[in-house]
Amino acid sequence: MAKLTLSVDEHVVSRAKRFARQQGVSVSQMVEAYLEAVAEPTPAASQDAPILRSLKGSLKRANVKAYKRHLAAKYR
């Protein structure tokens, strides 16, 4: 197990310790779980949702100015 030194605001540390105690875990375990979660590669959205794959590229020719005019008129 490796050690890691962090600089964290003391108020954040005290709230984290309180939360960890309520959850029955250590702050180290919480930090490790967080780091594991953010370090895990996430699958591309298009691989998970076929509907997104089918929509890919459909807005390439969208007229942004016309859409803004539409929204402005709609929400007057």
N, C-alpha and C positions, 0 to 999 in steps of 0.2 A: 504494500500500500504506500503510495506517495503522499507526501505532505505538501500543502499549498498554503501560502500566506496571502491573505487578502486584506485590503484596506476598505473598511465599510463604516459608514456613519454609525455612531454609537446608538442612536435611536432606532435605526434599522436593526441593529444587532439585538437590542433588547426585545423588540417586537418579534423578531425571528425566533429568539429563544423561548419566548412565551408561547408562540404558535407551535413550535416543535414539542414543547412540554405537553401542550394540550393534545397533540397528535400522537404522543408516545414515541417520538423519534428524536434523533439528535439533529442539530443544525448541520453537522457534517453529512448526515444521511440525506437531508433535504437538498443540500448543495450538490451532492453527488447525483441524486435523481434528476435534478434540473440540468446539470451538465450532460448527463447521459441523454436526456430528452432532446436537447438542442444540438448535440453532436450526432444524433442519429440521422442518417440521410433520409429525406422525405421523398416519397415517390412523386413523380410528375403528376399534376392534376389530370392531364389528358389520359394517363394510363389508368387512372381510377374511374374516370367518368366518361363513358363512350359519348354521351351527349356533348361534352365539351370538345371532344375530337371532331364531331360533326360540325360544330360551330366555328372552329378555328379558321381564321381568315375571312369570315363573313363580313367584317366591318372595315375592311381595307379601303373601300370606296365610300365610306360614310361621310356625309357632309356635316361637319361639326357645327358650322355656323347656322345651318338650317335647323339642326336639333336644338341649339341654344335659343333660337327665335321661337321654336315650338314651345319650349319650356317656359320662356318668358311670357308668351301669350297664355299658356295653360294656367299659370299660377299668378295671374294679375288679380 
